[in-house]
Amino acid sequence: MKYRVASIDAAQYPRLRITFDDGFSGIYDFSALIRENALFAPLKEPHLFSQVTIDQGGRRFGWALDD
């Protein structure tokens, strides 16, 4: 079975609450990735971090998915 991301909430920087279509949810902390990985460095800006989105199919989430 393939699960889809139903919702995502960035209310507590730098953590995301991710909820899947089966109701399972959890919190993922991006602190280490932002601090240690240059790819995630732009997310040091809370305003940008809060712009996380889910793609139309619910298969992935991220920032600037349409770019």
CYANA upper distance limits for C-alpha pairs under 8 A (distance plus 0.5 A):
  3 TYR  CA     20 PHE  CA      7.02
  3 TYR  CA     21 ASP  CA      6.90
  3 TYR  CA     22 ASP  CA      7.78
  3 TYR  CA     59 ARG  CA      8.06
  4 ARG  CA     20 PHE  CA      6.06
  4 ARG  CA     21 ASP  CA      6.01
  4 ARG  CA     57 GLY  CA      7.89
  4 ARG  CA     58 GLY  CA      5.20
  4 ARG  CA     59 ARG  CA      5.78
  4 ARG  CA     60 ARG  CA      8.42
  5 VAL  CA     18 ILE  CA      7.54
  5 VAL  CA     19 THR  CA      6.49
  5 VAL  CA     20 PHE  CA      4.87
  5 VAL  CA     21 ASP  CA      6.52
  5 VAL  CA     54 ILE  CA      7.61
  5 VAL  CA     58 GLY  CA      5.25
  5 VAL  CA     59 ARG  CA      6.74
  5 VAL  CA     60 ARG  CA      7.51
  5 VAL  CA     61 PHE  CA      8.20
  6 ALA  CA     18 ILE  CA      8.36
  6 ALA  CA     19 THR  CA      6.11
  6 ALA  CA     20 PHE  CA      5.35
  6 ALA  CA     21 ASP  CA      5.47
  6 ALA  CA     58 GLY  CA      7.01
  7 SER  CA     18 ILE  CA      6.59
  7 SER  CA     19 THR  CA      5.70
  7 SER  CA     20 PHE  CA      7.36
  7 SER  CA     54 ILE  CA      7.99
  8 ILE  CA     16 LEU  CA      7.15
  8 ILE  CA     17 ARG  CA      6.15
  8 ILE  CA     18 ILE  CA      5.15
  8 ILE  CA     19 THR  CA      6.76
  8 ILE  CA     52 VAL  CA      8.20
  8 ILE  CA     53 THR  CA      7.82
  8 ILE  CA     54 ILE  CA      7.91
  9 ASP  CA     16 LEU  CA      6.05
  9 ASP  CA     17 ARG  CA      5.60
  9 ASP  CA     18 ILE  CA      7.15
 10 ALA  CA     14 PRO  CA      7.92
 10 ALA  CA     15 ARG  CA      6.75
 10 ALA  CA     16 LEU  CA      5.27
 10 ALA  CA     17 ARG  CA      7.13
 10 ALA  CA     49 PHE  CA      7.72
 10 ALA  CA     50 SER  CA      5.78
 10 ALA  CA     52 VAL  CA      7.79
 11 ALA  CA     15 ARG  CA      8.13
 11 ALA  CA     16 LEU  CA      7.81
 11 ALA  CA     50 SER  CA      7.81
 12 GLN  CA     16 LEU  CA      7.55
 13 TYR  CA     46 PRO  CA      6.89
 13 TYR  CA     49 PHE  CA      7.90
 13 TYR  CA     50 SER  CA      8.21
 14 PRO  CA     29 ASP  CA      6.60
 14 PRO  CA     30 PHE  CA      6.01
 14 PRO  CA     31 SER  CA      6.40
 14 PRO  CA     46 PRO  CA      7.96
 14 PRO  CA     49 PHE  CA      7.86
 15 ARG  CA     27 ILE  CA      6.93
 15 ARG  CA     28 TYR  CA      6.01
 15 ARG  CA     29 ASP  CA      4.83
 15 ARG  CA     30 PHE  CA      6.32
 15 ARG  CA     31 SER  CA      8.10
 16 LEU  CA     27 ILE  CA      5.96
 16 LEU  CA     28 TYR  CA      5.82
 16 LEU  CA     29 ASP  CA      7.07
 16 LEU  CA     30 PHE  CA      8.33
 17 ARG  CA     25 SER  CA      7.35
 17 ARG  CA     26 GLY  CA      6.07
 17 ARG  CA     27 ILE  CA      4.86
 17 ARG  CA     28 TYR  CA      7.01
 18 ILE  CA     25 SER  CA      5.91
 18 ILE  CA     26 GLY  CA      6.07
 18 ILE  CA     27 ILE  CA      6.74
 18 ILE  CA     28 TYR  CA      8.07
 19 THR  CA     23 GLY  CA      6.73
 19 THR  CA     24 PHE  CA      6.26
 19 THR  CA     25 SER  CA      4.59
 19 THR  CA     26 GLY  CA      7.19
 20 PHE  CA     24 PHE  CA      5.96
 20 PHE  CA     25 SER  CA      6.65
 30 PHE  CA     34 ILE  CA      6.53
 31 SER  CA     35 ARG  CA      6.60
 32 ALA  CA     36 GLU  CA      6.26
 32 ALA  CA     37 ASN  CA      8.34
 33 LEU  CA     37 ASN  CA      5.79
 33 LEU  CA     40 PHE  CA      6.76
 34 ILE  CA     38 ALA  CA      7.88
 34 ILE  CA     39 LEU  CA      8.47
 34 ILE  CA     40 PHE  CA      5.36
 34 ILE  CA     41 ALA  CA      5.77
 34 ILE  CA     42 PRO  CA      8.41
 34 ILE  CA     43 LEU  CA      6.86
 34 ILE  CA     44 LYS  CA      6.81
 35 ARG  CA     40 PHE  CA      8.37
 35 ARG  CA     41 ALA  CA      7.47
 35 ARG  CA     44 LYS  CA      8.46
 37 ASN  CA     41 ALA  CA      7.08
 40 PHE  CA     44 LYS  CA      8.19
 42 PRO  CA     48 LEU  CA      7.97
 43 LEU  CA     48 LEU  CA      6.46
 43 LEU  CA     49 PHE  CA      5.57
 44 LYS  CA     48 LEU  CA      8.46
 44 LYS  CA     49 PHE  CA      7.86
 45 GLU  CA     49 PHE  CA      6.82
 46 PRO  CA     50 SER  CA      6.64
 47 HIS  CA     51 GLN  CA      7.40
 48 LEU  CA     52 VAL  CA      8.25
 48 LEU  CA     63 TRP  CA      8.48
 49 PHE  CA     63 TRP  CA      8.16
 51 GLN  CA     63 TRP  CA      6.91
 52 VAL  CA     61 PHE  CA      7.39
 52 VAL  CA     62 GLY  CA      5.79
 52 VAL  CA     63 TRP  CA      5.40
 52 VAL  CA     64 ALA  CA      8.28
 53 THR  CA     61 PHE  CA      6.01
 53 THR  CA     62 GLY  CA      6.10
 53 THR  CA     63 TRP  CA      6.73
 53 THR  CA     64 ALA  CA      8.40
 53 THR  CA     65 LEU  CA      8.01
 54 ILE  CA     58 GLY  CA      6.35
 54 ILE  CA     59 ARG  CA      8.18
 54 ILE  CA     60 ARG  CA      6.47
 54 ILE  CA     61 PHE  CA      4.74
 54 ILE  CA     62 GLY  CA      7.12
 55 ASP  CA     59 ARG  CA      7.16
 55 ASP  CA     60 ARG  CA      6.32
 55 ASP  CA     61 PHE  CA      6.52
 55 ASP  CA     65 LEU  CA      7.63
 61 PHE  CA     65 LEU  CA      8.32
